[in-house]
Amino acid sequence: MKNRSKIKSTLQLYFITFAFFSFVSMVSFAQEKFGGLALYTLRDEMALSPKDVLKEVANIGYKYIESAEYSDGKFYGMSPLEFKNYLNEIGLIPMSAHQGTVTFENADKMIEDVKAAGFKYFVIPVPPMGLFKYYSETQSMGMTGGATNLAKILNALGEKCYNAGLKLLYHNHDFEFKKNEDGIVTIDYLLENTNPNYVNFQMDLYWVTKAGAKPISYFEKYPGRFKSWHIKDMDERGNFAPVGNGNIDFYGILDKKDLSGMEFYLVEQDLTFNMKPMEAIKISHEGLKRFGFE
């Protein structure tokens, strides 16, 4: 009887210990899930096997995502509801959607689908409706139509999003921080001539730096307007690099998070060069942790 009682006590202690460490492990895992990923980084992989790729993104520890592909009313070949349900199943949150093909003709349908998929932010990734230009001979970007025209478009689309319960953001590259042919710095004009109730901004920290501007200076000049950040590093040659493998001052920028108005951030790396994209986003996630992103 004594031996049986002793065995019973030992088993009880074992199961209590096992349960405790399992709980601790789950809590630790949950705490590791933070930050977002812009799926544009994995665009080639997503084109082949989106569900498998999304599951791996979740396993790496990302908490939410930004989509970068929408066609025929679907996100990566999935209906808005199917996409939303799958993300929920694997523990990812649909945060923002880059909708570069938006026009006034398709805006209502697109906004409806973005909302149905569970996204909170509708993001304009480049000047829409044919205004964006890429110049292959100089490998540079630009736009036509002027800053005034773009501001009117953003205000109109932003009001539509607001009325639908979404928030509109405009995502920058480098050309918006340079004077155009009229001597206007487009990003400044947009910040000063868009309604902050309808339009705010997703600052790409790399492209701001590439343009020779300073993110913190913009936070100070236009506080509260930068609701989202795209985070990628810049190496010594000026190329894209995983977070922590370059020279962008993330400590200083993160210290001004509240001033900027940042509500969420996303790792993005347009090109990963000799590194596989999935490896690059793993390195960046570790880099986020090192700089204190939560």
DAHUDA-V209167 format. One record per residue. RES is the residue in one small letter. SS is DSSP state (A for helix, B for strand, O for the rest). PSI is psi in degrees with one decimal (* if undefined). OMEGA is omega in radians with two decimals (NA if undefined). Layout:
# DAHUDA-V209167
res:RES ss:SS psi:PSI omega:OMEGA
res:RES ss:SS psi:PSI omega:OMEGA
This chain:
# DAHUDA-V209167
res:m ss:O psi:-42.0 omega:-3.13
res:k ss:A psi:-41.2 omega:3.14
res:n ss:A psi:-41.0 omega:3.14
res:r ss:A psi:-41.6 omega:3.13
res:s ss:A psi:-38.4 omega:3.14
res:k ss:A psi:-40.5 omega:3.12
res:i ss:A psi:-41.5 omega:3.14
res:k ss:A psi:-44.4 omega:3.14
res:s ss:A psi:-40.0 omega:3.14
res:t ss:A psi:-42.3 omega:3.13
res:l ss:A psi:-40.7 omega:3.12
res:q ss:A psi:-43.4 omega:3.12
res:l ss:A psi:-38.1 omega:3.14
res:y ss:A psi:-48.5 omega:-3.10
res:f ss:A psi:-36.6 omega:3.09
res:i ss:A psi:-44.6 omega:3.12
res:t ss:A psi:-44.4 omega:-3.14
res:f ss:A psi:-44.6 omega:-3.14
res:a ss:A psi:-40.8 omega:-3.12
res:f ss:A psi:-49.9 omega:-3.10
res:f ss:A psi:-29.4 omega:3.05
res:s ss:A psi:-41.5 omega:3.12
res:f ss:A psi:-45.4 omega:3.13
res:v ss:A psi:-41.6 omega:3.14
res:s ss:A psi:-42.1 omega:3.13
res:m ss:A psi:-41.4 omega:3.12
res:v ss:A psi:-43.3 omega:-3.14
res:s ss:A psi:-42.1 omega:3.13
res:f ss:A psi:-43.3 omega:-3.14
res:a ss:A psi:-38.9 omega:-3.13
res:q ss:A psi:-24.7 omega:-3.14
res:e ss:A psi:-19.5 omega:-3.12
res:k ss:O psi:109.4 omega:-3.12
res:f ss:O psi:159.3 omega:3.04
res:g ss:O psi:167.8 omega:-3.10
res:g ss:B psi:164.8 omega:3.10
res:l ss:B psi:130.6 omega:2.99
res:a ss:B psi:115.8 omega:-3.04
res:l ss:A psi:-8.9 omega:3.04
res:y ss:A psi:-32.2 omega:3.12
res:t ss:A psi:-35.7 omega:-3.07
res:l ss:A psi:29.9 omega:-3.00
res:r ss:A psi:-38.8 omega:-3.14
res:d ss:A psi:-42.6 omega:3.12
res:e ss:A psi:-40.3 omega:-3.14
res:m ss:A psi:-30.0 omega:3.13
res:a ss:A psi:-23.0 omega:-3.09
res:l ss:A psi:-45.5 omega:-3.04
res:s ss:A psi:74.2 omega:-2.99
res:p ss:A psi:-40.3 omega:-3.09
res:k ss:A psi:-41.6 omega:3.12
res:d ss:A psi:-40.2 omega:-3.13
res:v ss:A psi:-44.2 omega:3.12
res:l ss:A psi:-38.6 omega:3.12
res:k ss:A psi:-38.8 omega:3.12
res:e ss:A psi:-37.2 omega:3.07
res:v ss:A psi:-43.5 omega:3.11
res:a ss:A psi:-40.6 omega:-3.12
res:n ss:A psi:-31.7 omega:3.10
res:i ss:A psi:-30.7 omega:3.08
res:g ss:O psi:6.1 omega:3.08
res:y ss:O psi:147.1 omega:-3.06
res:k ss:O psi:-34.1 omega:-3.10
res:y ss:B psi:167.1 omega:-3.06
res:i ss:B psi:161.7 omega:2.99
res:e ss:B psi:125.0 omega:-3.13
res:s ss:B psi:159.3 omega:3.13
res:a ss:O psi:19.7 omega:-3.14
res:e ss:O psi:123.8 omega:3.13
res:y ss:O psi:125.0 omega:3.08
res:s ss:B psi:145.2 omega:3.14
res:d ss:O psi:35.3 omega:3.09
res:g ss:O psi:14.6 omega:-3.09
res:k ss:B psi:151.8 omega:3.04
res:f ss:B psi:112.7 omega:-3.13
res:y ss:O psi:40.8 omega:3.10
res:g ss:O psi:1.8 omega:-3.13
res:m ss:B psi:143.4 omega:3.05
res:s ss:B psi:158.3 omega:3.13
res:p ss:A psi:-43.4 omega:-3.12
res:l ss:A psi:-41.1 omega:3.11
res:e ss:A psi:-42.7 omega:3.13
res:f ss:A psi:-46.8 omega:3.13
res:k ss:A psi:-45.5 omega:-3.10
res:n ss:A psi:-38.3 omega:3.14
res:y ss:A psi:-42.3 omega:3.09
res:l ss:A psi:-41.8 omega:3.11
res:n ss:A psi:-39.3 omega:-3.13
res:e ss:A psi:-38.0 omega:-3.09
res:i ss:A psi:2.4 omega:3.04
res:g ss:O psi:30.3 omega:3.05
res:l ss:O psi:145.3 omega:-3.12
res:i ss:B psi:128.2 omega:3.03
res:p ss:B psi:109.2 omega:-3.03
res:m ss:B psi:-51.6 omega:-3.07
res:s ss:B psi:155.5 omega:-3.12
res:a ss:B psi:123.8 omega:3.03
res:h ss:B psi:119.0 omega:-3.05
res:q ss:O psi:72.3 omega:-3.04
res:g ss:O psi:-16.4 omega:-3.09
res:t ss:O psi:14.9 omega:-3.10
res:v ss:O psi:140.1 omega:3.01
res:t ss:O psi:171.4 omega:3.08
res:f ss:O psi:-23.9 omega:3.14
res:e ss:O psi:-37.8 omega:-3.08
res:n ss:O psi:-0.1 omega:-3.01
res:a ss:A psi:-44.5 omega:-3.08
res:d ss:A psi:-44.4 omega:3.12
res:k ss:A psi:-42.6 omega:-3.13
res:m ss:A psi:-43.6 omega:3.12
res:i ss:A psi:-41.4 omega:3.11
res:e ss:A psi:-44.1 omega:-3.13
res:d ss:A psi:-40.2 omega:3.11
res:v ss:A psi:-42.3 omega:3.13
res:k ss:A psi:-41.8 omega:-3.13
res:a ss:A psi:-29.1 omega:3.12
res:a ss:O psi:-6.1 omega:3.08
res:g ss:O psi:2.6 omega:-3.14
res:f ss:O psi:152.4 omega:3.12
res:k ss:O psi:-22.9 omega:-3.06
res:y ss:B psi:132.9 omega:3.08
res:f ss:B psi:115.8 omega:-3.00
res:v ss:B psi:130.5 omega:3.03
res:i ss:B psi:108.6 omega:-2.99
res:p ss:O psi:-24.6 omega:3.10
res:v ss:O psi:164.1 omega:3.06
res:p ss:O psi:122.8 omega:-3.00
res:p ss:O psi:-179.8 omega:2.99
res:m ss:O psi:38.4 omega:3.07
res:g ss:O psi:4.2 omega:-3.10
res:l ss:O psi:-27.2 omega:-3.10
res:f ss:B psi:139.2 omega:3.13
res:k ss:B psi:138.6 omega:3.01
res:y ss:B psi:125.9 omega:-3.08
res:y ss:B psi:101.6 omega:-3.02
res:s ss:O psi:-32.1 omega:-3.10
res:e ss:O psi:-29.8 omega:3.12
res:t ss:O psi:-1.6 omega:-3.09
res:q ss:O psi:47.6 omega:-3.12
res:s ss:B psi:164.9 omega:-3.11
res:m ss:B psi:158.0 omega:3.10
res:g ss:B psi:-166.2 omega:-3.14
res:m ss:B psi:161.2 omega:3.02
res:t ss:O psi:169.3 omega:3.06
res:g ss:O psi:-22.0 omega:3.09
res:g ss:A psi:157.5 omega:-3.09
res:a ss:A psi:-35.3 omega:-3.12
res:t ss:A psi:-44.6 omega:3.12
res:n ss:A psi:-43.6 omega:-3.14
res:l ss:A psi:-41.0 omega:3.12
res:a ss:A psi:-41.2 omega:3.12
res:k ss:A psi:-41.4 omega:3.12
res:i ss:A psi:-46.2 omega:-3.12
res:l ss:A psi:-41.5 omega:3.11
res:n ss:A psi:-42.2 omega:-3.13
res:a ss:A psi:-45.3 omega:3.12
res:l ss:A psi:-37.5 omega:3.13
res:g ss:A psi:-39.0 omega:3.11
res:e ss:A psi:-39.1 omega:3.08
res:k ss:A psi:-45.1 omega:3.13
res:c ss:A psi:-44.6 omega:-3.14
res:y ss:A psi:-44.5 omega:-3.13
res:n ss:A psi:-22.5 omega:3.12
res:a ss:A psi:-2.7 omega:3.14
res:g ss:O psi:17.0 omega:3.08
res:l ss:O psi:165.4 omega:3.08
res:k ss:B psi:131.8 omega:-3.13
res:l ss:B psi:135.3 omega:3.07
res:l ss:B psi:147.1 omega:3.02
res:y ss:B psi:129.9 omega:-3.11
res:h ss:B psi:130.6 omega:-3.09
res:n ss:O psi:158.0 omega:2.84
res:h ss:O psi:-150.0 omega:-3.09
res:d ss:O psi:-31.7 omega:-2.99
res:f ss:A psi:-26.9 omega:3.14
res:e ss:A psi:-17.3 omega:-3.11
res:f ss:A psi:4.5 omega:3.13
res:k ss:O psi:151.6 omega:3.13
res:k ss:B psi:135.2 omega:3.08
res:n ss:O psi:-171.4 omega:-3.07
res:e ss:O psi:-17.5 omega:3.10
res:d ss:O psi:6.0 omega:3.14
res:g ss:O psi:15.3 omega:-3.11
res:i ss:O psi:133.8 omega:2.98
res:v ss:B psi:109.1 omega:-2.96
res:t ss:A psi:-43.9 omega:-3.09
res:i ss:A psi:-38.3 omega:3.10
res:d ss:A psi:-43.7 omega:3.13
res:y ss:A psi:-43.1 omega:-3.14
res:l ss:A psi:-41.7 omega:3.13
res:l ss:A psi:-33.2 omega:-3.08
res:e ss:A psi:-14.6 omega:-3.03
res:n ss:A psi:18.5 omega:2.98
res:t ss:O psi:148.8 omega:-3.12
res:n ss:O psi:115.8 omega:-3.10
res:p ss:O psi:-14.6 omega:3.03
res:n ss:O psi:-23.1 omega:-3.07
res:y ss:O psi:-30.2 omega:-3.01
res:v ss:B psi:127.6 omega:2.97
res:n ss:B psi:-167.0 omega:-2.88
res:f ss:B psi:146.8 omega:3.00
res:q ss:B psi:106.3 omega:-3.09
res:m ss:B psi:123.2 omega:3.00
res:d ss:B psi:107.2 omega:-3.02
res:l ss:A psi:-34.3 omega:3.12
res:y ss:A psi:-50.3 omega:-3.04
res:w ss:A psi:-32.1 omega:3.04
res:v ss:A psi:-47.3 omega:-3.14
res:t ss:A psi:-41.2 omega:3.14
res:k ss:A psi:-34.7 omega:-3.13
res:a ss:O psi:-7.7 omega:-3.13
res:g ss:O psi:10.7 omega:3.10
res:a ss:O psi:171.6 omega:-3.11
res:k ss:O psi:119.9 omega:3.14
res:p ss:A psi:-45.4 omega:-3.07
res:i ss:A psi:-35.6 omega:3.10
res:s ss:A psi:-38.2 omega:3.11
res:y ss:A psi:-35.1 omega:3.07
res:f ss:A psi:-40.1 omega:-3.11
res:e ss:A psi:-36.7 omega:-3.11
res:k ss:A psi:-34.2 omega:-3.10
res:y ss:O psi:66.1 omega:-3.06
res:p ss:O psi:141.7 omega:3.04
res:g ss:O psi:-0.3 omega:-3.03
res:r ss:O psi:-10.5 omega:-3.04
res:f ss:B psi:85.0 omega:-2.98
res:k ss:B psi:-17.6 omega:-3.10
res:s ss:B psi:150.2 omega:3.05
res:w ss:B psi:142.4 omega:2.85
res:h ss:B psi:127.7 omega:-3.02
res:i ss:B psi:116.7 omega:2.96
res:k ss:O psi:156.3 omega:-3.05
res:d ss:B psi:170.8 omega:3.14
res:m ss:B psi:123.2 omega:-3.13
res:d ss:O psi:-176.7 omega:-3.03
res:e ss:O psi:-18.3 omega:3.11
res:r ss:O psi:-1.6 omega:-3.12
res:g ss:O psi:9.9 omega:-3.14
res:n ss:O psi:163.2 omega:3.05
res:f ss:B psi:143.9 omega:3.11
res:a ss:B psi:155.1 omega:3.06
res:p ss:O psi:153.5 omega:-3.14
res:v ss:O psi:125.3 omega:-3.12
res:g ss:O psi:-9.7 omega:3.14
res:n ss:O psi:26.2 omega:-3.12
res:g ss:O psi:-154.7 omega:-3.01
res:n ss:O psi:14.4 omega:3.08
res:i ss:O psi:137.0 omega:-3.06
res:d ss:O psi:76.7 omega:-3.11
res:f ss:A psi:-30.7 omega:3.09
res:y ss:A psi:-50.5 omega:-3.11
res:g ss:A psi:-41.0 omega:-3.14
res:i ss:A psi:-45.3 omega:-3.13
res:l ss:A psi:-31.6 omega:3.13
res:d ss:A psi:-21.7 omega:-3.13
res:k ss:O psi:20.9 omega:-3.10
res:k ss:A psi:-49.7 omega:-3.09
res:d ss:A psi:-38.9 omega:3.12
res:l ss:A psi:-39.0 omega:-3.09
res:s ss:A psi:-28.2 omega:-3.05
res:g ss:O psi:7.5 omega:-3.06
res:m ss:O psi:125.9 omega:3.10
res:e ss:O psi:-23.9 omega:3.07
res:f ss:B psi:161.5 omega:-3.09
res:y ss:B psi:157.0 omega:-3.07
res:l ss:B psi:132.2 omega:2.97
res:v ss:B psi:135.1 omega:3.01
res:e ss:O psi:141.0 omega:3.02
res:q ss:O psi:106.5 omega:-3.01
res:d ss:O psi:-43.9 omega:3.09
res:l ss:O psi:140.6 omega:-3.14
res:t ss:O psi:1.4 omega:3.03
res:f ss:O psi:-118.7 omega:-3.05
res:n ss:O psi:1.0 omega:-3.14
res:m ss:O psi:139.3 omega:3.08
res:k ss:O psi:140.7 omega:-3.11
res:p ss:A psi:-39.5 omega:-3.12
res:m ss:A psi:-36.2 omega:3.08
res:e ss:A psi:-38.9 omega:3.14
res:a ss:A psi:-40.6 omega:-3.11
res:i ss:A psi:-25.2 omega:3.03
res:k ss:A psi:-45.5 omega:3.12
res:i ss:A psi:-42.0 omega:3.14
res:s ss:A psi:-37.1 omega:3.14
res:h ss:A psi:-39.2 omega:3.06
res:e ss:A psi:-36.6 omega:3.11
res:g ss:A psi:-39.6 omega:3.08
res:l ss:A psi:-44.3 omega:-3.12
res:k ss:A psi:-41.0 omega:-3.11
res:r ss:A psi:-36.6 omega:-3.13
res:f ss:A psi:-8.7 omega:3.08
res:g ss:O psi:13.3 omega:3.05
res:f ss:O psi:145.6 omega:-3.12
res:e ss:O psi:* omega:NA
